């Protein structure tokens, strides 16, 4: 029996989908503990590419059950679309998706609210913040409410009236609402049979010595408590979210994997000390195909920020790191890594000291030689150029955490074990 958790170490989009897919071998359950349709994994099957937002990529592995935990905010309309997409690719989902009764539900009202205010920090517009906000206000609609569709319709109406009373959206933002609510109720009816006591399912799996893979969405720096507030998502992508979002004790986790890109990206607003507004930033964006899977927005790109990465390792206690997209750096003459921050002329002791005024820090860089070699076809770590190995070792030192694997392309085979 083993429990492995995969968590994004940066601002999301680290390539967790590929890593989850790799680690799915011999896994019985893949469980998500937070977030919702704001996440997006691009899946490639033969020549077809599609994006999954809520269903873990474990669904592609025969016999794997996918759990959507109570820490999530689930959009039934988006989930129904994902089910249709999976069916169109002949992937059988029957009985393989279990939704916690306690998960909260994103309704068209929440999406209208996000459309009204999300631009302030550049959200994905998927209604995530408003749904978590209703949860905290104790006026949320939960997955269990989908068991009575008539009642669910009443709850939606009640929430709409409250929103109008409190000026949470304007008429323009409500214009497509009628049709959206109808689709929502139909979708809720469709996904309601997937409701289950997911806490009991997970604990039974532990008792039966089964293998569980826990899939984080977004990343540590987007954590509402540990991230770059207010430019964060509304959930806990960090390790703590696992215990509250799945009811799974943290001491059951054997392997805690932090996934980091070999450079840094961010979508949406917010400070980003190592951001590159120059040619190199464009190279990273083009070569790394850095476009948001959910929103299609170009991702901001920059050098690897080892101050932030060390913090992510520290607060999560990652037992190992998997480094993705190393190949995107293949053509660069030199590669910079941010090893420290300064504020004014004073050095900053660590990320947590600067997290509240990150826009004021100056990144201090170390420059390493590039390898100027195509790594995408390499079959073993021994074939990596010396400079690439030196880069990996330096990141390892700076994060004070071992790097166990390096990804050099989208294919499963393009992964090197260290
Ligand atoms: P929300 O989660 O849609 O409320 O968006 C809040 C912030 O988190 C915005 O900056 C989004 O761009 C960012 N965000 C949310 N989900 C993801 C993701 O899966 N990858 C990267 N950024 C994300």
Boltz pocket constraint, residues with backbone or C-beta under 6 A from the ligand:
constraints:
  - pocket:
      binder: B
      contacts: [[A, 11], [A, 12], [A, 13], [A, 38], [A, 39], [A, 40], [A, 121], [A, 122], [A, 123], [A, 124], [A, 125], [A, 126], [A, 127], [A, 128], [A, 129], [A, 217], [A, 218], [A, 222], [A, 231], [A, 232], [A, 233], [A, 234], [A, 267], [A, 268], [A, 269]]
      max_distance: 6.0
